[in-house]
Amino acid sequence: MCDSPSITDLVISARNGQKQAWDALVERYAPMVWSICCRHRLSAADASEVGQSVWLQLAGQLDRPGTPDALPGWLAGTTVRECQRLLRAARSASGAGPVLDAETLLDEQPEAAEHELLMAEHHAALREAFAQLSPRCQRLIVLLLEDPPIPHTQISGQLGIPVESIEPGLSRCLDKLRRHPAVTAPINAQAEAPR
């Protein structure tokens, strides 16, 4: 995300009490926290509890010296530990068997946190690029993604465009989305990374 502030800038600004920086950190990494909770098969209420705990712990950690670039790993590890804590509490209350501890889980899947972070960054880039599309493109994409699908004749009526213009219009909108710097930067960086 080429125009997005760096993690270091966001952490330093958040340490200095800038609410926008805190909000940007949460927006950037909340999908990663949520996906780790989903991987642990937590309910929405439990995932929300874990998320609140993680963000509260981060708020307490911001003033401590440390490398801001380590934040994604810290968030992933803290989220895994909080998920495991919650699952242990639920199992001990129900008398169920043992739960792997967080360190064992992280050792068994060392690339999981990196993968979660990468997915969160890709989703954030896509959201950023989508927000830059014209309102007409945004509406067209949203309508075409409805479940159950909306008939093209209904989309035509809602957008005031001919039915035969829907697919070419979608192609143009998706092309703009693919070429947006927020989307191309992570892809290019990943392609240039040493294997």
N, C-alpha and C positions, 0 to 999 in steps of 0.2 A: 504494500500500500504506500505508494511513493509520496503522497502528500500528507499522510497521516503522521502525527508526532511519534517520535521513537518512544520505546518503553522507558528509557532513561528520562526523557523530557517529561513524560506523564507522571512517573514516580516522583521526580523532584517537585513538579508543580503540585501534585497531590500532597506531598509532605508540607508544602508551603500553604496548604489550606485552600487551594483552588478547586472548587466544586466541579467545574467542567472537566478537570483532569481526572478526578475520581470517577466521574460519570463515564468518561472515555475508557478508563481501565475496566470498569465493570462491563461496559458494552462490548469491549474487545474480548474479554475472557469469560464472560458469563456462558456463552455457548459451550466452551470447553468444560466448565464446571458442570453444566447441565448434562452434557453427554457422558461424563464420567458417572454421574448419578444414574443415568439411564442404563449404562453398562452394568451397574450394580443392581439393576431392576428395582429401583426405589419407586415408590408411589410419588405422585406429584407433590403431595404434602410433605413427604419425607425429603424429597429432593429440594424443596423450598427451604426446609429446616437446615439441611446441609449447606445450601448456598448461603443462607443468612449467617451461619456459623463461620463459614470460610471468609466471607467479606468482613465480618466483625473481627476475626483474627488478623486479617490483612490490615485493617484500620489500626490495630494495635502494633503492627510490625513496621508500618511505614516510617516511623521516626528512628528505627534502628539502622545503623550503618550496614550496608550490604550492597551487592552488585544488583542494580535494577534489572539487568539482563537475566538474572536467575529467577525473576518473578514467575514466569510461566511454569517452570519446574516446581517452584515452591507451591503455587496454586494447585497444580496437579497432585502433588504429594499430599498436601493438606486436605484436598477434596477426597482422595482415596482413603486417608485415615479417618475422616469424618464419616464417610459411607460405612467403613468397617466398624466404627464405633457404634453407629446407629444399628447396623445389622446384628452386632454382638449383643446389644441391649435388647433387641427384639427377640433374638434366639434364646437368651438367658431367661427372659420373661416367659417364653413358651416352652423352655426345657429342651430346645433343639440342640443339635450337635455343634461342634466347633466351627469357627470361622477363620479363614486364613488371615494372618495379620497383615497390615499395610506393607511392611517391609518385604515380606515374602511375595506379595502380589506384585510390588514394584520390581523385585528382582526377577520374577518370572516373566514379566512383560515390560522390559525397560523401554521399548519403543512406543508403548501405548500412550504415554503422556505426550511424547513428541507428535504422535499421530493426531491425538485429540487437539493439540495446539494448532497443528497445520490445518485441520478441518475447521477449527474456529476462525482462523485467519482467512481461509477461503470464503467462508460464509459471510464474514464481515466485509470482505472485498466485494462480494456479490451484492450485498445490501447497499454498500456505498455506490456501486455502479448503477444499480437499479434506481436509487434515489436521484441520480443525475439524468435519467431518461426523461423524455418529455412526458407530460401527464397522459397523453394519448397512448404512448407506448406502454406505460405502466398499466393503464387500464386494460389494454388489449391483452397483455401477458396475464394479468390477474384473471380476466374473464376466461381465457383459454386454459387456465390451471384449475378452474372450479371443479369440484367433485360433488355430485355427478356433473359430467361435461354439459356445457351450455351449447345448444345448437347454434351453428354459424348464422342462421337467419336471425336469431335473437341477438347475437353479438352485433350483427350488422345494424339492427334497429337501435340498439343501445348506443353504439358509437357513431351512427350516421354515416356508415361507409358501405359500399357494395360488398356482397358476400365474396365475390371473386378477388377483392382487395385484401381480405383477411390474411391469407397465407403469405403473400408477398410482403405485406406490412409487418407480419410477425418476423419474417426473415430479416428485414431491415432493422427491426428493433433488437433482435438477438445479435446481429452483427455489431451494432453499436455497443451492446453490452459486452461482447467478447473483446472489443478493441479498447474498452475503457482502461486507463492506466491502473486503476485499482485492481482490475482483474489480471491484466497482463504482467504487472510487476512481480507478483508472487510466482507466477508460472515461469517467467524468465529467470527469476532468482533460483528456483528449484532446478531448472534445466542447467544453469551454470554452476550449481553446487558440485563440489568434488564427490565422486562416488566412493 
